[in-house]
Amino acid sequence: MPVKARDRLLATAETLFYAEGIRAVGVERILTDSGVGRASFYRHFAGKDDLVVAVLEGRDARWRAWLEARVTALGGDPLTVFDALAERFAERDFRGCAFINTMVESADPGSAAHQVAAHHKERVIALLTRILDDAGVREPAGLAKEFALLVDGAIVTAVREGTPEAAHRARAVAAVLLASRT
């Protein structure tokens, strides 16, 4: 079954945006790499900004599903969040967090892309809250915000250092925080 034009545009844009940055990749490049014509592009998206939002919304859902599945597969302990991150940081194509990258590139907090990226972070905190709550942690919402800070810090540090070690260090700090709440 042939891949639909919209799906090719989304997949191509996501790959290029993550690898090279949103600003660095123009619509012409997306059209060329996806093999989709301009008219088809504009049937699906009003412009690049709408494509960026659609890419981020899809990535948000997939990333949170991935994290939840990895935590479950690793036993469900809240600290396995950091084990999952270490796995991701070790992959060759790891280039940080697409949502942090978007917020840096799109510094205008009022932009649609920035808002989708910020909303992703809120959803991650909600997921972390649920993981912590399921583990019987006291005050899971507050600890989830602290875990999110560690997650974001580990991501940025992993990009800077080029190793998964930041996830292990963040896990050690999270273990101390978790011990104070159980």
N, C-alpha and C positions, 0 to 999 in steps of 0.2 A: 504494500500500500504506500503510495507516495506521501511524503511529508508535506503538510499544508504550508502555504507561503507564510502565514502568520507565525507558525511554529518555527519555521526556518529563520525568520527575522528575529524572533525572540532568542533562539539558541545562539545564533551568530552574534547578536548584539551582546548577550550575556558573556560569551567567551571573550569577545574583544574588549568590552568595558572592563572586565575583571583583569585581563592581562595588560591592557594599555592605558586604561582610564577613560572616563566618559567624555571629557573634553577633547581628548586626543583622537577619538574615533568619530568620523563624520558619517552622515547618512550614505554618501557615495560608497564608502568602504563597506558598509553593512550590506548595501545592495549588491555590490560586486561579489563579496564573499558568500552571501546567501544565495545568489542566483535569482533573486526576486526583483522584478521590475519596479520602477518608480510608482507607476499607477497602482500597482498592487499594494505597495507600501502605504500609500495615502488612503487606500480603501480600509486599511486596518488601523492606521494611526494618523492623527492630525499633524504630527510632527515628531521630531526626535525626543522632545520632552515627554510626550505620551508613551513613546517606546521605552524610555528610561524607567518611567513609573511602572509599566507592565513588567519589565525585566525584574525590577526590585521586588514587586509584589510576588512574583513567582518564586524568586530566590528565597524570599522570607519564608514562605510556606515550606519549601523543600529543606531549607537549613534547619528550621525548628523541628521538622519531622525527623531529619537525620539525627539531630542531637538527642531527641527523646528516644529514638530507636537504639542509638549507641549506648545511652545510659542504661536502658533496659537490658540490652545484650550484655553489658558489663556488670550486671547484678543489681542495678537500681540505687546503689549508694550515691548520695549527692556528690561525693568527691569524684565519682567516675566522670562527671562533667569535664574535669580537667584531663582525665585519661583520654577521653574522646578528642579533646582539643589537641593533645600531644600527637595523636594519630594523624589528625588533619595537618598539623604544622609540619609533619615529616613528609608530606606528599610534595612531589616536584612542582606542582602547579600552585602551591600555596603562595598567595600574594596579599595576605592580610584579610581584613573583613571588608566585604563589598560595601557594607553600610557605613562603616567608619570612613572608608575611602570616598564614598559619595558625599558624606557630610563635609569632608575636607574640601573636595572639589566644588561643591555647591554651598558655599559659605552662607548664602542667604537662607536663614531659617524659615522664611516664608515660601520658598520654592517647593514645588510638589515633590521633587526628588528628595530634598532634605527632610520633608515631613514624613515621607514613606520610610526613609532610613531611621528617623527618630522613633517612629511607630514600631518598627522592627525591634528596636532596643527595648521598648516597653513590653512587647510580646515575649521577648526573651526573659525579661524579669518575671513575667507572669508564669512562664514555663518553669523557671527556677523555683519560684514560690511553690508551685504544685509539686515539684520533685522533693523539695525540702519538707513540705507538709506531709506528703506520702511517707516520708521517713520518720515522721513524728517529731520534727524539730519545733521547738518553741519559737514564736515570732518569726515564722518563715518569710514573711514579706520583707521585713527589715534585713534579714540575712541574705535574701535573694538579691537585694540591691548591692550588698557588699560583694557577693559572688560575681555579680555583673561587672562591677568595677575591676575585680581580679581577672575576669574573662577578657575584658577589653584591654587591660594592661598587658596581659599575657600575649594577646594577639599582636599588639603593636611591638612588644619586645621580641616576639618570635620573628617578625619581619626584620627588625633591626639586627638581631643576632644570627638569623638564618638557621636556627635549630629549634627543636621542640622543647628544649630545656625550660623555657619560660613557663610552660604549662605545668611542669613538675614543681617548680618553685611556687607558682600560684596555688597549686594543690596543697602544698605544705602550709601556706598561710591560711587557706580555706579550712584545713583540718583544725587549726587552732581556733578559728572563729566558730566552727561547727561544734567543737568540744565544749565551748562556753554556752551553747544553747541546748544541749541535750541532757 
